[in-house]
Every structure is written in structure tokens, then in C-alpha cells.
Amino acid sequence: MYKNKTISIVIPCYNEEEGVRHLISKMPTLVDEVIIVDNGSTDNTAQVAKEMGATVVEEKIKGYGRAYKCGFRHAQGDIIITMDGDGTYPPESITLLLYILFEEDVDFVSARRWRSRSQKDKSPIRMLGNFILSTAMAVLFFCYVFDSQSGMWVFKRDILPKMNLTSNGMALSEEIKIEAFSNKNILALEIPIYYGERIGKSKLNLWRDGFSNLFFLFKKRIGLV
């Protein structure tokens, strides 16, 4: 609990048993609920999560966005925090993000991946892709964020009905920011955080997912989703 508000963590997972083990072990004590959304894992992700005290819910149909929306439906906290199951978003950032949410009196905070503590640079292709997608989002929706693809957000659960989240795939990361930053009834901020090293094998297909996310922006702009 933080400032008398209960805190839920929602983590979508597909074969992330080592990442889940790391994340749950690092959760600050202020977290009231950790929800692992098992999105068809074939390893021991669900078992590890349960053994470590997390709530495991199953979303059988594959999809990053679909898994998140499943997790949102099950979350009981006043504040929802999201992160990927691969360990790239440090649980140590949770306290800072909550502080900003309350200190600035906003409804939604998006974490911008700034730099790695290990000084390891991001992939140039990933950086270029993020730049293109963030620029397209700014042009199409007048939504100005540096890291449109970040998967760590902190928000008040009661703003969910104000957002029209249609994507069942990776595009949910950009869509939730469009909905938060362009809604006059939602106050949103973006702040930088350190990012961590991935644990396990990446599930991201850079070219497929990148073009899919770009195409989604245009479809949403003209009302096809």
C-alpha cells in the first residue's frame, strides 16, 4: 500500500520463468498484489509465480495486448503498475514512479527507458524503430512522448473506462499512451528510468512487430480500430 492506496502489478508472460523469479523477488513491500498473466507458456512460469506468492491468471489466446487486458480485469488495486516479464523494467523504479504519480497529482505515468546501469547501449535498430513510431504517434495524434513502446506504466485503475483499448497485440503499448496523453480528462506524464538487462530469450520480432505497430497507428487515426 502507498499513501492509503492499494497497488497491483500486472505482468504478461510467455515462457519467462527466470524473469518472473527475478522480478517477484525484487518487488518492494508496498506492492499488495502481483498478477502474472500466463499467455500460453510451455515452461514453469505459472508454477514459479505461484510458489513465490503471485496470483496467476490464464489468457489462452496469444497476444501482448490481450494478456494485459486480462490482467487489468483481474487487478484489484487502486493503482496498477505494468512491466514485462523479462526483467528489463526494474522493480526498484516502482517507488519513484508512485512518488511522481502522487506528487504531481496525475493519473498516468509512462516510464521512458533512458539508459542501462551497465552502460550497455540499446540496439540501434530498436532505437530507430522506437524513434519512427514515436514520431508517427506525435504527428498523427499530437501525442508527444519519447518512448512510445515502453511497457512500464503506472496509473489509477479508475481511468480504465475512459480509455478505448482495442489492440490485442504489441500495439497496446502505444495505444494506451495515445488514450492517456490525448484525453483531456486524464493527466499524464512521461519520466525517465534506468532499464535492465533482459533475462531469457526475446519474443519480439523487430520487423514484424514494428511494421504492425506503425500500421496500427494509421488504422487508429482513421477509425478502423
C-alpha positions as CSV (number, residue, x, y, z in Angstrom):
1,M,0.0,0.0,0.0
2,Y,1.2,3.5,-0.8
3,K,-0.5,6.6,0.6
4,N,-3.5,4.5,1.6
5,K,-3.9,3.2,-2.0
6,T,-3.5,-0.5,-2.8
7,I,-1.0,-1.4,-5.5
8,S,-1.4,-4.1,-8.2
9,I,1.4,-5.2,-10.5
10,V,0.3,-6.8,-13.8
11,I,3.0,-8.8,-15.8
12,P,2.1,-10.6,-19.0
13,C,4.3,-13.6,-19.6
14,Y,5.1,-16.2,-22.2
15,N,7.9,-18.5,-21.1
16,E,9.5,-16.1,-18.6
17,E,10.1,-18.4,-15.5
18,E,13.6,-16.9,-14.8
19,G,12.4,-13.4,-15.3
20,V,9.4,-13.9,-13.1
21,R,11.6,-15.4,-10.4
22,H,13.8,-12.3,-10.5
23,L,11.0,-9.7,-10.7
24,I,8.9,-11.1,-7.8
25,S,12.0,-11.4,-5.6
26,K,12.7,-7.7,-6.1
27,M,9.2,-6.4,-5.5
28,P,9.0,-3.6,-2.9
29,T,6.9,-4.4,0.2
30,L,4.4,-1.7,-0.7
31,V,3.1,-3.9,-3.5
32,D,-0.2,-5.6,-2.5
33,E,-0.8,-7.8,-5.4
34,V,1.3,-9.3,-8.2
35,I,-0.7,-10.7,-11.1
36,I,1.1,-12.9,-13.6
37,V,-0.9,-13.3,-16.9
38,D,0.3,-16.7,-18.3
39,N,-0.2,-16.3,-22.1
40,G,0.3,-19.9,-23.1
41,S,3.7,-20.6,-21.5
42,T,5.1,-24.1,-22.0
43,D,7.7,-23.7,-19.3
44,N,7.3,-23.4,-15.5
45,T,6.3,-19.7,-15.5
46,A,3.0,-20.2,-13.8
47,Q,4.4,-22.7,-11.2
48,V,7.3,-20.4,-10.3
49,A,4.9,-17.4,-9.9
50,K,2.5,-19.3,-7.7
51,E,5.3,-20.6,-5.5
52,M,6.5,-17.1,-5.0
53,G,3.1,-15.8,-3.9
54,A,1.8,-14.2,-7.1
55,T,-1.7,-14.6,-8.5
56,V,-1.6,-16.4,-11.8
57,V,-4.4,-15.9,-14.3
58,E,-4.5,-17.5,-17.7
59,E,-5.1,-16.0,-21.1
60,K,-5.1,-18.8,-23.6
61,I,-5.3,-16.7,-26.7
62,K,-1.9,-15.3,-27.6
63,G,-1.3,-11.6,-27.6
64,Y,0.5,-9.0,-25.6
65,G,-2.5,-6.6,-25.5
66,R,-4.9,-9.4,-24.8
67,A,-2.8,-10.6,-21.9
68,Y,-2.7,-7.1,-20.4
69,K,-6.4,-6.5,-20.7
70,C,-7.0,-9.9,-19.0
71,G,-4.7,-8.7,-16.2
72,F,-6.5,-5.4,-15.9
73,R,-9.8,-7.2,-15.4
74,H,-8.4,-9.1,-12.5
75,A,-6.4,-6.3,-10.8
76,Q,-8.0,-5.2,-7.5
77,G,-5.6,-2.4,-6.6
78,D,-6.4,1.3,-6.7
79,I,-3.1,1.8,-8.7
80,I,-2.0,-0.5,-11.5
81,I,1.7,-0.9,-12.5
82,T,2.8,-2.8,-15.5
83,M,6.1,-4.3,-16.5
84,D,7.4,-7.0,-18.9
85,G,8.3,-10.4,-17.5
86,D,11.9,-10.3,-18.9
87,G,13.3,-8.1,-16.1
88,T,14.0,-5.1,-18.3
89,Y,11.9,-2.8,-16.1
90,P,13.5,-2.7,-12.6
91,P,11.0,-3.1,-9.7
92,E,13.3,-0.6,-7.9
93,S,11.7,2.1,-10.1
94,I,8.2,1.4,-8.7
95,T,8.6,3.7,-5.6
96,L,9.9,6.5,-7.8
97,L,7.0,6.2,-10.3
98,L,4.4,6.1,-7.5
99,Y,6.0,9.2,-5.9
100,I,5.7,11.1,-9.2
101,L,2.1,10.0,-9.7
102,F,1.1,11.4,-6.3
103,E,3.5,14.3,-6.1
104,E,2.4,15.7,-9.5
105,D,-1.2,14.7,-8.9
106,V,-1.6,12.9,-12.3
107,D,-3.5,9.9,-13.4
108,F,-1.0,8.1,-15.7
109,V,2.8,7.9,-15.7
110,S,4.7,6.3,-18.5
111,A,8.3,5.2,-17.9
112,R,10.8,6.3,-20.6
113,R,13.7,3.8,-20.9
114,W,16.6,6.2,-20.6
115,R,19.8,4.3,-20.1
116,S,21.2,1.0,-18.7
117,R,23.1,0.9,-15.4
118,S,25.5,-1.5,-17.1
119,Q,26.2,1.3,-19.8
120,K,25.2,-1.2,-22.5
121,D,23.7,0.6,-25.4
122,K,20.3,-0.3,-26.8
123,S,20.2,-1.9,-30.2
124,P,20.4,0.8,-33.0
125,I,17.6,-0.9,-34.8
126,R,15.4,-0.8,-31.8
127,M,16.2,2.8,-31.1
128,L,15.5,3.7,-34.8
129,G,12.2,1.8,-34.7
130,N,11.1,3.5,-31.5
131,F,12.0,6.9,-32.9
132,I,9.9,6.3,-36.0
133,L,6.9,5.0,-34.1
134,S,7.1,7.8,-31.5
135,T,7.4,10.4,-34.3
136,A,4.4,8.9,-36.2
137,M,2.4,8.9,-32.9
138,A,3.2,12.6,-32.4
139,V,2.3,13.6,-36.0
140,L,-0.9,11.5,-36.1
141,F,-2.2,12.1,-32.6
142,F,-0.3,15.2,-31.3
143,C,0.9,12.8,-28.5
144,Y,4.4,13.7,-27.6
145,V,6.3,11.0,-25.8
146,F,9.9,9.9,-26.3
147,D,9.4,6.2,-25.7
148,S,6.1,5.2,-27.3
149,Q,6.9,1.5,-26.9
150,S,7.7,1.4,-23.2
151,G,5.9,-1.3,-21.3
152,M,6.0,0.2,-17.8
153,W,3.1,2.4,-16.8
154,V,1.6,3.5,-13.5
155,F,-2.0,4.6,-13.5
156,K,-5.1,4.9,-11.4
157,R,-7.4,2.0,-12.1
158,D,-10.4,4.2,-12.3
159,I,-9.2,5.8,-15.6
160,L,-9.5,2.5,-17.5
161,P,-13.2,3.1,-18.5
162,K,-12.0,6.4,-20.1
163,M,-9.7,4.6,-22.5
164,N,-10.6,2.7,-25.6
165,L,-8.0,0.0,-25.7
166,T,-8.6,-2.1,-28.9
167,S,-5.2,-3.7,-29.6
168,N,-4.7,-7.3,-28.7
169,G,-1.1,-7.2,-29.7
170,M,2.2,-5.3,-29.1
171,A,0.5,-2.1,-30.3
172,L,-1.2,-1.8,-26.9
173,S,1.9,-0.1,-25.6
174,E,1.5,2.8,-27.9
175,E,-2.3,2.8,-27.8
176,I,-2.6,3.2,-24.0
177,K,-0.3,6.2,-24.2
178,I,-2.4,7.7,-27.0
179,E,-5.5,7.2,-24.9
180,A,-3.9,8.7,-21.8
181,F,-2.0,11.6,-23.2
182,S,-4.7,12.8,-25.7
183,N,-7.6,12.6,-23.3
184,K,-8.4,16.0,-21.7
185,N,-9.9,14.1,-18.7
186,I,-6.6,12.2,-18.0
187,L,-3.4,13.9,-16.7
188,A,-0.4,12.1,-17.9
189,L,3.4,12.4,-17.6
190,E,6.5,10.6,-19.0
191,I,9.6,10.3,-16.8
192,P,13.0,8.5,-17.5
193,I,14.1,5.4,-15.7
194,Y,17.0,3.0,-15.9
195,Y,16.3,-0.1,-17.8
196,G,17.7,-3.6,-17.0
197,E,19.2,-6.4,-18.9
198,R,16.8,-9.0,-20.5
199,I,16.5,-12.3,-18.7
200,G,15.9,-15.1,-21.2
201,K,15.1,-15.1,-24.9
202,S,13.4,-12.2,-26.5
203,K,10.0,-12.9,-28.0
204,L,9.9,-9.7,-30.0
205,N,10.1,-9.8,-33.8
206,L,11.6,-6.4,-34.6
207,W,10.5,-6.1,-38.2
208,R,7.1,-7.8,-38.0
209,D,6.1,-6.1,-34.7
210,G,7.5,-2.7,-35.8
211,F,5.6,-2.5,-39.0
212,S,2.4,-3.9,-37.3
213,N,2.6,-1.2,-34.7
214,L,3.1,1.5,-37.4
215,F,0.2,0.2,-39.4
216,F,-1.9,0.2,-36.2
217,L,-1.3,3.9,-35.7
218,F,-2.7,4.7,-39.1
219,K,-5.7,2.4,-38.6
220,K,-6.5,4.0,-35.3
221,R,-6.1,7.5,-36.7
222,I,-8.7,6.9,-39.4
223,G,-11.0,5.0,-37.1
224,L,-10.6,1.4,-38.4
225,V,-9.9,0.0,-34.9
